[in-house]
């Protein structure tokens, strides 16, 4: 009896330890100002192994993701996004990466932000 209780406990523990979600949903804030930014952010996200869906909203700066937790995590996705020049709420793109974005996509520049409000 004692062995069967231990066996059941071990099985339950192993199932919960390996039950990562293959369709995890998350949203993260990503800076950008236009449709070119949208395309770049979504492409960088989708090029991350395990990301199944990535939709960025220009107005809210919210990137909605569906990804496989067994293959990636939010930190890796954020790193991929910053590598193409876009800041996230928790991770900032390097100046070198930021300088690679198109001049109309310079979301850190107040003048560019004002131009895109119209």
Secondary structure, 3 states (H helix, E strand, C coil): CHHHHHHHHHHHHHHHHCCCCCCEEEEEEECCCCHHHHHHHHHHHHCCCCEEEEEECCCCCEEEEEECCCCCCHHHHHHHHHHCCCCECCCCCCHHHHCCCCHHHCCCCHHHHHHHCC
